[in-house]
Amino acid sequence: MKNPNWTREQALACFNLYCRIPFGKLHSRNPEIIAFADAISRTPSAVAMKLVNFASFDPAHQKRNVRGLSNASSLDREIWEEFEAAPNRIAEESEEVFNRLSVPALAPAEEELRIPQGPTEKQLTRPMRLVQNFFRRSVLASYGYKCSFCALDVRGLLNASHIIPWNVREELRADPRNGLCLCSLHDRAFDRGLMSVDEQHRLILSKRLRKKNPGPLHKVAFLDLEGARINLPRRFLPDKKSLEYHRANFFAREG
């Protein structure tokens, strides 16, 4: 008996799963995919193919000829295009659907991003949590749980860092293309405009980091990295305009 067509809810949940899993693990033997498939009454192979369909829309993979584009449905493309146009809405919807349809213990609990405080933010606590959880998981998984600047892979020391801050561009809050996976030290330096990324994805340093007699950590963590290309994600490449904004509005003040 032929399986019924994918519903929009199932496809949204699968898109959310795509954003949660590191790219190299999008295969039918992955325990997370097996558990998810069982939860929505699909085969692991069908889920894995749906994940590859979503990957085929990502510009980061189109040059690599990722299989799946010929098998992608109009529903797959519709969800991808909606995400590109309104990432916050699709992030919130897909988180809600994933949590409702999937296995509660499918992924381990992770530290959440700090929620900005203020009179308007307190009214949005629940949707903001959905958005921030989506953003964090998507960014960390896209970078393979390694700092983009130094490749540190200790998960407890990694942050999903917004390139354009959370409170500056509300429409980009959930967009992983406006994010970098950074260790705590480099997250703070980037946030303070002491480091940035140039047009060729190379690290640039503020004058404030150029010390004549640096200590060992300062040398290794900053000076030795200057000019090195950052570790790019396997999906959701950092947005060039977001990086331009950071250089112009944060790094320039500290340069």
TORVEXPA-403878 format. One record per residue: residue number from 1; residue in one letter; y, z, x of N, C-alpha, C, O in turn. Coordinates in pm, whole numbers, plus 50000, padded with zeros to 5 digits. Each point is the difference from the previous one (the first is absolute). Example, Ala and Ser with C-alpha at 12.3 -4.5 7.8 and 13.67 -1.06 7.14 Angstrom:
ATOM  bavo  lofi    n.v    n.w    n.u   ca.v   ca.w   ca.u    c.v    c.w    c.u    o.v    o.w    o.u
ATOM     1     A  49431  50780  51319  50119  50000  49911  50120  50000  50090  49998  50066  50104
ATOM     2     S  50107  49862  49861  50119  50006  50082  50109  50073  49923  50111  50017  50051
END
This chain:
ATOM  bavo  lofi    n.v    n.w    n.u   ca.v   ca.w   ca.u    c.v    c.w    c.u    o.v    o.w    o.u
ATOM     1     M  49880  50000  50084  50120  50000  49916  50125  50000  50087  50013  50081  50092
ATOM     2     K  50077  49829  49879  50121  49987  50080  50094  50117  49975  50022  50042  49886
ATOM     3     N  50034  50011  50224  50095  50110  49986  50124  49954  49927  50045  49886  50019
ATOM     4     P  50014  50200  49897  50124  49962  49932  50114  49984  50100  49995  50052  50112
ATOM     5     N  50106  49876  49845  50115  49980  50087  50065  50133  50037  49991  50097  49925
ATOM     6     W  50072  49905  50190  50072  50119  50043  50116  50028  49904  50072  49908  49961
ATOM     7     T  49943  50217  50003  50117  50038  49920  50118  50022  50093  49983  50015  50121
ATOM     8     R  50137  49988  49823  50118  50027  50082  49991  50139  50064  50039  50019  50115
ATOM     9     E  49909  50079  49811  49989  50135  50055  49905  50003  50119  50029  50062  50102
ATOM    10     Q  49856  49870  49885  49905  49996  50111  50062  49931  50122  49982  50046  50113
ATOM    11     A  50089  49844  49863  50062  49927  50111  50109  50084  50066  50014  49998  50123
ATOM    12     L  50064  50075  49798  50104  50087  50055  49937  50110  50086  50048  50030  50109
ATOM    13     A  49845  50029  49841  49931  50105  50076  49943  49943  50130  50002  50065  50104
ATOM    14     C  49948  49812  49889  49944  49937  50119  50111  49967  50101  49980  50012  50120
ATOM    15     F  50137  49948  49832  50113  49977  50089  50037  50131  50069  50032  50000  50120
ATOM    16     N  49965  50110  49807  50029  50130  50059  49897  50034  50108  50035  50052  50106
ATOM    17     L  49839  49917  49866  49895  50024  50099  50024  49914  50124  49981  50047  50112
ATOM    18     Y  50060  49829  49868  50031  49911  50112  50104  50064  50092  49990  49989  50122
ATOM    19     C  50109  50077  49819  50106  50060  50079  49956  50129  50068  50066  50046  50093
ATOM    20     R  49824  50014  49862  49952  50127  50055  49908  49983  50120  49990  50088  50084
ATOM    21     I  49942  49798  49924  49892  49984  50097  50049  49916  50119  50059  49894  49979
ATOM    22     P  49918  50151  50144  50034  49918  50117  49936  49862  49989  49889  49987  49949
ATOM    23     F  50181  49912  50100  49958  49862  49974  49858  49971  50049  49927  49927  49933
ATOM    24     G  50033  50127  50178  49868  49970  50055  49885  50059  49921  49884  49977  50034
ATOM    25     K  50145  50098  49860  49894  50065  49921  49989  49945  49858  49946  50065  49912
ATOM    26     L  50106  49813  50068  49994  49940  49866  49867  49927  49979  49998  49879  49977
ATOM    27     H  49892  50195  50031  49868  49937  49984  49915  50083  49904  50028  50117  49975
ATOM    28     S  49869  49821  49973  49921  50060  49893  49916  50119  50044  49943  50070  49916
ATOM    29     R  50047  49954  50215  49922  50116  50049  50086  50125  50014  49948  50108  50026
ATOM    30     N  50182  49878  49958  50091  50114  50011  49971  50099  49887  50003  49961  49883
ATOM    31     P  49969  50167  50148  49969  50098  49894  50111  50013  49896  49972  50025  49883
ATOM    32     E  50154  49960  50159  50110  50009  49904  49993  49885  49900  50025  50019  49881
ATOM    33     I  49941  49863  50167  49990  49884  49912  49879  50015  49907  50007  49965  49883
ATOM    34     I  49884  50087  50170  49881  50021  49918  50030  50100  49888  49963  49977  49885
ATOM    35     A  50105  50134  50148  50033  50101  49899  50096  49944  49896  49985  50027  49881
ATOM    36     F  50113  49896  50164  50097  49942  49908  49931  49900  49907  50025  50000  49879
ATOM    37     A  49888  49917  50177  49929  49900  49919  49917  50068  49893  49996  49954  49885
ATOM    38     D  49937  50153  50151  49919  50073  49902  50088  50059  49889  49960  50002  49884
ATOM    39     A  50159  50045  50154  50090  50062  49902  50051  49900  49897  50027  50037  49886
ATOM    40     I  49987  49835  50153  50052  49900  49906  49891  49903  49954  50030  49898  49938
ATOM    41     S  49845  50135  50092  49884  49919  49956  50006  49857  50052  49980  49904  49926
ATOM    42     R  50049  50084  50203  49997  49871  50069  49909  50014  50122  49964  50111  50038
ATOM    43     T  49999  49778  50021  49920  50006  50122  50092  50017  50120  50115  49955  49997
ATOM    44     P  49837  50109  50110  50081  50011  50122  50044  49864  50053  50111  49988  50052
ATOM    45     S  49805  49910  49935  50037  49867  50047  50117  49943  49920  50089  49936  50056
ATOM    46     A  49911  50089  49812  50109  49951  49916  50131  50069  50035  50106  49937  50004
ATOM    47     V  49885  50193  50023  50121  50074  50038  50050  49953  50136  50120  49977  50018
ATOM    48     A  49789  50008  50078  50040  49954  50134  50067  49864  49993  50099  49977  50070
ATOM    49     M  49849  49932  49847  50062  49869  49986  50139  50011  49939  50092  49929  50041
ATOM    50     K  49924  50159  49862  50132  50019  49939  50100  50051  50104  50116  49959  50000
ATOM    51     L  49839  50130  50088  50087  50051  50106  50041  49888  50095  50116  49993  50042
ATOM    52     V  49790  49920  49992  50031  49886  50087  50095  49903  49930  50085  49939  50064
ATOM    53     N  49901  50048  49804  50093  49915  49925  50143  50050  50019  50090  49920  50024
ATOM    54     F  49930  50211  49964  50135  50054  50019  50047  49978  50143  50117  49968  50023
ATOM    55     A  49794  50048  50074  50038  49980  50140  50047  49857  50024  50087  49976  50084
ATOM    56     S  49855  49930  49843  50035  49859  50022  50143  49967  49961  50054  49898  50042
ATOM    57     F  50009  50188  49877  50139  49976  49961  50099  50054  50103  50117  49963  50000
ATOM    58     D  49836  50125  50088  50089  50066  50096  50035  49904  50113  49909  49945  50063
ATOM    59     P  50220  50033  49964  50039  49912  50111  49940  50041  50133  49982  49916  50089
ATOM    60     A  49986  50212  49928  49940  50047  50125  49863  49937  50024  49952  49998  50113
ATOM    61     H  49984  49951  49780  49865  49946  50014  49991  49850  49973  49897  49939  50029
ATOM    62     Q  50206  50002  49918  49990  49860  49965  49981  49910  50122  49936  49895  49991
ATOM    63     K  50119  50147  50124  49980  49922  50123  49860  50018  50056  49954  49921  50082
ATOM    64     R  49978  50185  49873  49865  50027  50049  49893  49936  49911  49881  50016  50025
ATOM    65     N  50162  49913  49871  49908  49933  49908  49900  50098  49937  49880  49975  49997
ATOM    66     V  50173  50135  49954  49915  50098  49934  49938  49939  49876  50070  49942  49916
ATOM    67     R  49797  50071  50071  49933  49946  49883  50044  50075  49875  50035  50117  50006
ATOM    68     G  49963  49814  49882  50029  50066  49876  50100  49927  49914  49997  50011  49877
ATOM    69     L  50094  49913  50186  50105  49936  49923  49943  49906  49894  50051  49994  49889
ATOM    70     S  49843  49933  50146  49942  49907  49903  49933  50073  49885  49984  49944  49892
ATOM    71     N  49976  50183  50131  49933  50077  49897  50094  50089  49921  49961  50060  49900
ATOM    72     A  50163  49950  50146  50095  50090  49936  50032  49950  49860  50016  49880  49977
ATOM    73     S  49992  50213  49930  50030  49964  49862  50150  50002  49976  50077  50047  50084
ATOM    74     S  49962  49902  49801  50142  50005  49963  50045  50145  49984  50117  50032  50023
ATOM    75     L  49791  50056  49936  50033  50141  49986  50027  50063  50137  50093  50080  50014
ATOM    76     D  49826  49884  50087  50023  50050  50135  50139  49960  50049  50076  50083  50051
ATOM    77     R  49956  49790  49932  50131  49951  50046  50113  50066  49921  50105  50033  50056
ATOM    78     E  49874  49985  49816  50103  50062  49916  50032  50141  50049  50117  50037  50011
ATOM    79     I  49779  50041  50019  50022  50137  50047  50068  50000  50136  50090  50080  50025
ATOM    80     W  49868  49831  50064  50064  49993  50132  50149  49963  49987  50085  50060  50066
ATOM    81     E  49944  49843  49850  50140  49958  49984  50083  50109  49933  50118  50018  50034
ATOM    82     E  49823  50055  49873  50071  50112  49938  50028  50109  50103  50107  50062  49999
ATOM    83     F  49798  49961  50090  50021  50100  50105  50113  49959  50093  50083  50082  50038
ATOM    84     E  49921  49791  49999  50107  49953  50088  50136  50013  49933  50099  50030  50066
ATOM    85     A  49906  49948  49803  50127  50006  49928  50041  50142  49964  50119  50032  50000
ATOM    86     A  49785  50054  49970  50030  50137  49955  49895  50096  50056  49916  50049  49924
ATOM    87     P  50088  49980  50206  49895  50084  50060  49991  50139  49941  49890  50054  49988
ATOM    88     N  50222  50006  49974  49994  50136  49944  49920  50004  49871  49917  50089  49980
ATOM    89     R  50107  49813  49932  49932  49999  49871  49850  49979  50018  49919  50071  49940
ATOM    90     I  50042  49832  50143  49858  49973  50020  49934  50115  50075  49883  50031  49975
ATOM    91     A  50188  50031  50117  49945  50117  50069  49968  50110  49901  49891  50058  50004
ATOM    92     E  50204  49971  49908  49980  50107  49902  49887  49965  49904  49913  50083  49973
ATOM    93     E  50088  49794  49975  49896  49959  49905  49862  50002  50064  49904  50049  49940
ATOM    94     S  50086  49897  50180  49868  49991  50064  49947  50138  50039  49880  50023  49995
ATOM    95     E  50210  50069  50043  49956  50138  50029  49944  50066  49874  49895  50064  50004
ATOM    96     E  50176  49919  49886  49955  50061  49875  49865  49944  49959  49910  50076  49963
ATOM    97     V  50075  49793  50042  49875  49936  49957  49887  50037  50095  49889  50030  49955
ATOM    98     F  50138  49968  50175  49897  50035  50098  49951  50142  49976  49879  50025  50001
ATOM    99     N  50212  50067  49979  49962  50140  49978  49919  50017  49871  49913  50086  49991
ATOM   100     R  50118  49831  49911  49930  50012  49871  49861  49935  50004  49905  50054  49944
ATOM   101     L  50084  49831  50120  49875  49925  49998  49904  50037  50111  49879  49983  49986
ATOM   102     S  50174  50066  50124  49917  50015  50119  49942  50140  50013  50015  50085  49912
ATOM   103     V  49916  49936  50201  49937  50128  50029  50106  50093  50060  50065  49963  50098
ATOM   104     P  49955  50156  49847  50105  50090  50049  49991  50030  50149  50103  50011  50067
ATOM   105     A  49776  50001  49985  49984  50035  50141  49978  49878  50089  49946  50012  50110
ATOM   106     L  50096  49870  49843  49975  49877  50075  50064  50004  50138  49939  49957  50098
ATOM   107     A  50184  50094  49909  50069  50008  50129  50038  50145  50026  50031  50073  49906
ATOM   108     P  49967  49971  50222  50038  50138  50030  50146  50025  49971  50082  49909  50008
ATOM   109     A  49949  50217  49959  50139  50036  49973  50082  49983  50127  49953  50029  50110
ATOM   110     E  50171  49922  49874  50087  49979  50113  50132  50072  49977  50040  50026  49887
ATOM   111     E  50027  50003  50224  50131  50063  49991  50096  49905  49931  50003  49882  50032
ATOM   112     E  50076  50168  49876  50093  49916  49928  50134  49992  50071  50034  50088  50079
ATOM   113     L  50041  49806  49892  50134  49989  50054  50091  50104  49935  49974  50047  49890
ATOM   114     R  50131  49989  50180  50098  50090  49943  50077  49929  49889  50045  49887  50018
ATOM   115     I  49969  50179  49868  50075  49943  49889  50147  50034  50018  50034  50117  50015
ATOM   116     P  50054  49784  49984  50143  50029  50012  50046  50093  49889  49953  49991  49886
ATOM   117     Q  50138  50098  50147  50051  50096  49903  50135  49955  49945  50074  49928  50067
ATOM   118     G  49955  50114  49812  50128  49963  49939  49986  49999  49850  49888  49996  49950
ATOM   119     P  50223  50007  49977  49994  50009  49854  49929  49883  49934  49933  50019  49899
ATOM   120     T  50080  49860  50157  49935  49885  49937  49854  49991  50039  49919  49947  49924
ATOM   121     E  50044  50104  50195  49863  49988  50047  49906  50093  49924  49884  49965  49978
ATOM   122     K  50164  50154  49980  49912  50098  49938  49943  49949  49868  49893  50045  49959
ATOM   123     Q  50177  49862  49973  49951  49945  49875  49889  49899  50023  49930  49963  49906
ATOM   124     L  50051  49991  50218  49905  49893  50030  49882  50048  50082  49934  49921  50067
ATOM   125     T  50039  50209  49928  49899  50056  50090  49866  49929  49990  49944  49961  50102
ATOM   126     R  50001  50021  49777  49867  49942  49990  49996  49854  50045  49918  49966  50085
ATOM   127     P  50168  49945  49861  49996  49862  50049  50030  49990  50150  49945  49914  50069
ATOM   128     M  50142  50173  49980  50030  49995  50142  49879  50038  50084  49979  49946  50108
ATOM   129     R  49941  50149  49841  49879  50038  50073  49901  49883  50004  49937  49975  50103
ATOM   130     L  50051  49954  49787  49912  49884  49998  50047  49895  50100  49921  49943  50075
ATOM   131     V  50209  50034  49926  50058  49900  50091  49982  50043  50145  49962  49919  50084
ATOM   132     Q  50067  50208  49946  49992  50045  50138  49856  50001  50049  49975  49968  50116
ATOM   133     N  49929  50070  49798  49860  49998  50040  49955  49858  50031  49930  49977  50099
ATOM   134     F  50110  49928  49816  49967  49860  50023  50058  49953  50133  49931  49937  50080
ATOM   135     F  50197  50093  49943  50067  49955  50123  49930  50057  50123  49970  49927  50095
ATOM   136     R  50004  50202  49904  49939  50063  50117  49863  49940  50031  49973  49961  50114
ATOM   137     R  49942  50031  49785  49866  49947  50024  50004  49856  50045  49927  49960  50091
ATOM   138     S  50160  49960  49847  50007  49858  50033  50046  49978  50143  49944  49918  50073
ATOM   139     V  50158  50157  49968  50053  49983  50136  49899  50047  50104  49972  49928  50096
ATOM   140     L  49973  50191  49886  49906  50052  50099  49876  49911  50011  49952  49974  50111
ATOM   141     A  49995  49981  49776  49881  49914  50003  50031  49866  50063  49917  49945  50073
ATOM   142     S  50202  50000  49901  50036  49869  50054  50007  50004  50153  49967  49901  50066
ATOM   143     Y  50076  50212  49988  50009  50014  50146  49873  50060  50062  49998  50034  50118
ATOM   144     G  49898  49977  49801  49874  50052  50052  50008  50144  50045  49926  50042  50089
ATOM   145     Y  50166  50034  49850  50018  50141  50034  50031  50019  50148  49945  50089  50066
ATOM   146     K  50145  49826  49986  50049  50012  50138  50151  49984  50001  50056  49917  49927
ATOM   147     C  50010  50162  50156  50146  49988  50014  50034  49860  50048  49941  49950  50095
ATOM   148     S  50154  49988  49838  50041  49864  50036  50065  49994  50138  49998  49895  50064
ATOM   149     F  50060  50217  49982  50070  50001  50129  49908  50038  50116  50006  49939  50106
ATOM   150     C  49910  50162  49874  49922  50052  50114  49849  49998  49978  49925  50035  50091
ATOM   151     A  50031  49923  49791  49857  49988  49966  49929  50135  49985  49877  50003  49998
ATOM   152     L  50196  50108  49992  49937  50129  49974  49924  49991  49868  50053  49950  49901
ATOM   153     D  49822  50099  50098  49917  49986  49879  49955  50134  49944  49892  50009  49941
ATOM   154     V  50188  50094  50076  49972  50132  49942  50066  50003  49862  50123  50009  49991
ATOM   155     R  49798  49985  49903  50056  49981  49866  50098  50110  49959  50097  49973  49931
ATOM   156     G  49877  50150  50112  50089  50109  49964  50138  49989  50062  50091  50073  49961
ATOM   157     L  49926  49838  50136  50129  49982  50067  50066  49868  49963  50099  49960  50061
ATOM   158     L  49847  49971  49837  50054  49869  49963  50081  50008  49871  49966  50074  49907
ATOM   159     N  50143  49850  50089  50085  49992  49882  50015  49854  49957  49996  49909  50082
ATOM   160     A  50020  50071  49788  50040  49869  49948  50152  50003  49992  50058  50063  49911
ATOM   161     S  50007  49869  50182  50145  50007  50015  50068  49883  49932  49964  49884  50025
ATOM   162     H  50134  50144  49891  50079  49892  49941  50094  49942  50106  50063  50074  50076
ATOM   163     I  49946  49794  49929  50095  49936  50092  50141  50013  49943  50089  50052  50066
ATOM   164     I  49930  49901  49810  50123  50031  49927  49971  50126  49920  49906  50001  49921
ATOM   165     P  50172  50106  50098  49967  50129  49941  49979  49997  49850  50055  49916  49928
ATOM   166     W  49864  50178  50028  49962  50020  49860  50121  49999  49907  49998  49938  49894
ATOM   167     N  50109  50131  50146  50115  50016  49911  50102  49888  50011  50102  50003  49930
ATOM   168     V  49874  49897  50155  50095  49890  50017  49963  49882  49913  50086  49942  49933
ATOM   169     R  49786  50021  50066  49954  49886  49921  49884  50046  49912  49884  49996  50039
ATOM   170     E  50151  50048  49839  49899  50055  49910  49890  49900  49970  49884  50039  49985
ATOM   171     E  50150  49832  50007  49901  49899  49962  49895  49977  50108  49899  49934  49975
ATOM   172     L  50124  50119  50146  49905  49981  50110  49918  50125  50029  49928  50006  50100
ATOM   173     R  50081  50093  49814  49933  50127  50027  49849  49986  50018  49942  50070  50082
ATOM   174     A  49996  49843  49843  49854  49986  50006  49955  49883  50087  49880  49982  50021
ATOM   175     D  50213  49940  50030  49965  49876  50069  49952  50029  50143  50081  50042  50082
ATOM   176     P  49791  49937  49949  49951  50028  50135  50062  49910  50106  49992  50031  50119
ATOM   177     R  50071  49857  49840  50069  49915  50096  50130  50064  50047  50061  49955  50097
ATOM   178     N  49981  50150  49834  50115  50079  50042  49952  50129  50067  50068  50102  49996
ATOM   179     G  49816  49892  50066  49944  50120  50062  49940  49974  50136  49961  49887  50033
ATOM   180     L  50030  50219  50047  49931  50000  50128  49913  50125  50007  50040  50105  49950
ATOM   181     C  49845  49884  50110  49918  50118  50026  50043  50055  50136  49984  49934  50102
ATOM   182     L  50071  50187  49898  50052  50059  50124  49950  50143  50015  49984  50073  49902
ATOM   183     C  49993  49966  50222  49968  50140  50027  50125  50083  49975  50110  49946  49988
ATOM   184     S  49874  50184  50005  50112  50088  49964  50118  49985  50094  50115  50000  49956
ATOM   185     L  49858  49986  50174  50109  49988  50098  50076  49870  49982  50123  50001  49996
ATOM   186     H  49806  49888  49993  50066  49871  49987  50061  49981  49861  50099  49929  49985
ATOM   187     D  49843  50135  49916  50060  49999  49866  50139  50063  50005  50094  49947  49942
ATOM   188     R  49918  50167  50126  50129  50069  50009  50100  49917  50081  50117  49991  49964
ATOM   189     A  49837  49950  50145  50089  49920  50084  50048  49875  49926  50117  49962  50010
ATOM   190     F  49794  49975  49914  50037  49882  49923  50096  50038  49888  50099  49930  49976
ATOM   191     D  49873  50179  49957  50084  50047  49889  50140  50034  50049  50097  49981  49927
ATOM   192     R  49915  50070  50196  50130  50037  50055  50071  49884  50070  50109  50018  50054
ATOM   193     G  49830  49864  49945  50063  49885  50062  49991  50000  50152  50075  49927  50065
ATOM   194     L  49837  50153  49990  49984  50004  50146  49910  49888  50049  50002  49965  50118
ATOM   195     M  49919  49980  49792  49913  49886  50031  50009  49901  49885  50029  50036  49886
ATOM   196     S  49946  49837  50146  49993  49898  49896  49910  49888  50047  49939  50009  50107
ATOM   197     V  50052  49885  49814  49911  49888  50028  50082  49871  49993  50072  49978  49903
ATOM   198     D  49918  49938  50200  50082  49878  50002  49932  49885  49925  49897  50020  49936
ATOM   199     E  50161  49860  50073  49952  49884  49924  49860  49957  50043  49928  49938  49921
ATOM   200     Q  50034  50093  50202  49865  49964  50049  49903  50117  49991  49895  50000  50065
ATOM   201     H  50140  50099  49854  49917  50118  49980  49980  50079  50130  49892  50055  50024
ATOM   202     R  50213  49949  50058  49996  50080  50122  50082  50126  49981  50099  50000  49927
ATOM   203     L  49861  50107  50140  50069  50127  49987  50130  50000  50081  50002  49957  50115
ATOM   204     I  50104  50092  49824  50127  50016  50069  50043  50146  49989  49974  50066  49900
ATOM   205     L  50093  49982  50205  50038  50140  50010  50151  50019  49998  50074  49916  50051
ATOM   206     S  49968  50192  49892  50141  50040  50002  50036  50050  50139  49914  50044  50076
ATOM   207     K  50214  49949  49956  50049  50054  50128  49971  50148  50012  49984  50053  50111
ATOM   208     R  50009  50015  49776  49976  50144  50003  49861  50035  50052  49975  50114  50039
ATOM   209     L  49933  49788  49961  49866  50024  50052  49987  49962  50147  49896  50026  50061
ATOM   210     R  50207  49915  49996  49993  49954  50140  50045  50112  50094  50116  50004  50041
ATOM   211     K  49794  50083  49992  50030  50110  50091  49961  49962  50143  49899  49933  50021
ATOM   212     K  50181  50112  50076  49974  49965  50140  49879  50075  50054  49923  49946  50080
ATOM   213     N  50059  50176  49879  49888  50080  50049  49917  50049  49881  50000  50120  49969
ATOM   214     P  49931  49790  49967  49926  50038  49879  49877  50085  50033  49940  49985  50107
ATOM   215     G  50024  50101  49802  49876  50075  50012  49881  49908  49974  50019  49888  49951
ATOM   216     P  49860  50156  50079  49881  49916  49982  49983  49947  49857  49973  49881  49980
ATOM   217     L  50044  50206  49921  49984  49955  49862  50108  49900  49962  49971  49900  49935
ATOM   218     H  50152  50127  50104  50110  49909  49969  49973  49862  50059  50022  49898  49934
ATOM   219     K  49931  50098  50187  49971  49872  50066  49890  49923  49928  50013  49881  49972
ATOM   220     V  49878  50189  49999  49885  49933  49937  50032  49960  49856  49965  49890  49957
ATOM   221     A  50100  50198  49969  50022  49978  49857  50113  49903  49970  50003  49938  49894
ATOM   222     F  50090  50048  50201  50116  49915  49972  50021  49892  50107  49986  49881  49970
ATOM   223     L  50046  50158  50152  50041  49902  50102  49890  49899  50031  50028  49881  50016
ATOM   224     D  49849  50164  49991  49890  49908  50033  49969  49903  49887  49934  49898  50022
ATOM   225     L  50114  50132  49857  49972  49912  49885  50107  49895  49978  49980  49906  49923
ATOM   226     E  50135  50109  50142  50110  49907  49976  49958  49856  50032  49945  49972  50106
ATOM   227     G  50081  49939  49801  49966  49859  50017  49860  49963  49960  49967  49882  49993
ATOM   228     A  49950  50217  49979  49862  49971  49958  49999  49955  49854  50081  50046  49919
ATOM   229     R  49828  49865  50049  49986  49958  49861  49929  50108  49921  49903  50060  50047
ATOM   230     I  50145  49965  49832  49937  50101  49917  49864  49949  49952  49974  49879  50001
ATOM   231     N  49942  50212  49959  49871  49963  49942  50024  49959  49855  50036  50083  49917
ATOM   232     L  49944  49790  50054  50026  49949  49866  49881  50030  49908  49887  50011  50046
ATOM   233     P  50140  50001  49823  49893  50031  49905  49914  49877  49972  50041  49886  50025
ATOM   234     R  49840  50139  49921  49912  49890  49962  50042  49939  49867  49950  49893  49964
ATOM   235     R  50139  50172  49964  50055  49945  49875  50138  50061  49981  50034  50098  50066
ATOM   236     F  50044  49845  49843  50133  50050  49970  50085  50014  50127  50039  50111  50038
ATOM   237     L  49988  49776  50027  50083  50002  50120  50137  50060  49971  50052  49981  49890
ATOM   238     P  50008  50093  50205  50131  50059  49975  50104  49894  49970  50007  49897  50066
ATOM   239     D  50073  50129  49833  50100  49904  49953  50112  49983  50102  50058  50099  50047
ATOM   240     K  49974  49777  49988  50102  49973  50101  50137  50050  49958  50076  50051  50082
ATOM   241     K  49956  49933  49789  50132  50043  49953  50012  50153  50003  50108  50054  50027
ATOM   242     S  49783  50014  49947  50002  50146  50008  50025  50045  50144  50078  50092  50024
ATOM   243     L  49855  49842  50071  50021  50034  50140  50142  49967  50044  50059  50075  50077
ATOM   244     E  49996  49815  49874  50139  49966  50031  50093  50108  49948  50096  50039  50067
ATOM   245     Y  49876  50010  49813  50083  50106  49940  49994  50125  50087  50103  50064  50025
ATOM   246     H  49779  49970  50020  49987  50121  50083  50080  49984  50130  50070  50093  50041
ATOM   247     R  49920  49791  50023  50074  49981  50125  50150  50007  49977  50073  50057  50081
ATOM   248     A  49973  49885  49809  50143  49993  49974  50060  50133  49951  50116  50030  50027
ATOM   249     N  49804  50047  49900  50056  50117  49933  49957  50134  50058  50060  50102  49969
ATOM   250     F  49837  49898  50114  49955  50125  50061  50001  49991  50151  50061  50083  50067
ATOM   251     F  49872  49817  49986  49992  49988  50146  50136  49972  50061  50032  50053  50106
ATOM   252     A  50050  49865  49829  50131  49965  50057  50087  50123  50020  50077  50007  50095
ATOM   253     R  49911  50090  49816  50083  50122  50010  49960  50082  50120  50082  50075  50054
ATOM   254     E  49790  49912  49988  49952  50082  50110  49996  49923  50132  49982  50059  50106
ATOM   255     G  50035  49808  49887  49987  49920  50121  50107  50027  50099  50002  49940  50108
END
